[in-house]
Every structure is written in C-alpha cells, then in structure tokens.
Amino acid sequence: MPAAHADAFRDLEQDVLIQVNGLGKAFDVDDGTTMEIIRSISFSLGRGEIVSIVGPSGCGKTTLLNLLCGLLPPSRGSVLWHGQPLDGAPSRVGYMLQKDLLLPWRTAIQNVMLGLQVKGIPKAERRDRAFALLEQLGLGKFADHYPSTLSGGMRQRVALARTMAPDPEVLLLDEPFSALDFQTKLLIERDTSRLVRGQGRSLLLITHDVEEAVGISDRVIVLSQRPCTVITEHRITLAGDRSDMVLMREADGFGRYVRQIWAELDIH
C-alpha cells in the first residue's frame, strides 16, 4: 500500500470510536434453555457522528447499549473502542436513560455537578462547567431549583447536562425523549444536536421514533425482531441546518426515508 494511502487508512481507523463485530448475546433461563436476544450485529460509530438505532419493541436495543459500555459481557463477537477490545467500562462515555433519575435533594446545578464531583474536579470549576451547560440548554435561571419544581422537559435537559458535564466523547442515549410531548421533544432534540455537533462529540441514540431518528442522525441502523440482526443501514443526507428539527421534517427526502424505514420494520 502506498505511504499516502496507508496514512489515510490509519486516519480513518482513528476516526472510528466504536467498532462492533458480529456481536451476539444470549441469556440462560430458569428451565435450562437459552434465550437468544441478539444474534449478530456489526456497525461502527465515527468521531463527530450521530447514529440512531431503531427496531421493534423488545428486540434487544437496550441490551446492545449495555454490551457497548461493558455492563454485560457478549456471548459472541467483539466491541472495540479506539480499536482496542473493551475491557470493563470505557472511559469518556456518557449513558443517558429514558428516566432522568435526578436526585430530588439536589438542585439542578448540583445534579449536573455530580459526575464532576465524583471525578474530583474542584468545586468552583465544576460549578462553572455545570452552569455553562445549563445556560446552553436554556436553564441558567433554574440552576438552583429542585427537580420537583421543574417540568419533564426541563428535567431531561438537566439530565442531558449531567451526562455531558464530565466531557464524554461518546454519548449513549436510550430513548431519553420518548415520554416528552411533541413540541418539547423537538426542542430538546435541537439542543442535543447543537451540543453534540458543535462540540465534535459522537452520539448513539436508541429510539422507537423513526422521524426522530431520521431528523437528528447521520445514519440510521434498522434492527429486526428478536433475536435481532441488522436489516439495513441508511445514510441520511438532508439539506439545511441539521439541528433544526422542524426544517429537517420539511426537507426533501425526509418522508422517503421515514416511509422506507417503516416498511422495513413492518416486514420484519
């Protein structure tokens, strides 16, 4: 291989943060049989990329995230982070769930500071970083409010700020916006896209909302029924500001992507 091509190939490899190869997971059940959840999944997540994974309910999407961040061991296949086999929990990863799981006795800013506190960041620095994130998410005025006084959308913004505060390079989001009303969902999708793309982070989003997946993502991976495999992968090319969720839904080609993905889910 010519030197210039070899250098380009190495750069490409360095830009792949997560590489999943033939990943499978099965669980032993009480009657002595084995329940296969994931049969074989392969995909990658690049630096600065937003990828969504959609699939039928119960197909193993949350199990997949738990495999990616080392909470579960795989039955087969491998997960590579920066080209290296996963060994325990990866560094610089943020995991956000559907429930905000805010601590009710801590204010919004104290919740955001939690991960920084665990990492031993000095108090003044962690407060500055937490407040800056709340400001970017439109919650600067609510920094000292307790979770019980915040709306569902505001609580999810606090949870997003808490996830991003320790400076993760990869965000794993498990249906974090599914319980929100449509308007609030569009706004927090916009804020998430702006923060992730503006800071060059990578995002892997699990969602049941095909329109959300198409609107926010660079690629959408479609999974089959359990035991799941990858049905297909769509590279999303929509013109305009990718953080404008209303504009994306009006963009040429948006409806075509949505219809195609729904058809694939319906068949499988």
Secondary structure as UniProt FT lines:
FT   HELIX           3..14
FT   STRAND          16..28
FT   TURN            30..31
FT   STRAND          34..46
FT   TURN            47..48
FT   STRAND          50..54
FT   TURN            57..58
FT   HELIX           61..68
FT   TURN            69..70
FT   STRAND          76..81
FT   TURN            82..83
FT   STRAND          84..85
FT   STRAND          93..96
FT   TURN            104..105
FT   HELIX           108..112
FT   HELIX           114..118
FT   TURN            119..120
FT   HELIX           123..136
FT   TURN            137..138
FT   HELIX           140..142
FT   TURN            143..144
FT   HELIX           147..149
FT   HELIX           152..164
FT   TURN            165..166
FT   STRAND          170..174
FT   TURN            176..179
FT   HELIX           182..198
FT   TURN            199..200
FT   STRAND          202..206
FT   HELIX           210..216
FT   STRAND          219..223
FT   STRAND          228..235
FT   TURN            242..243
FT   HELIX           245..250
FT   TURN            252..253
FT   HELIX           254..267
//
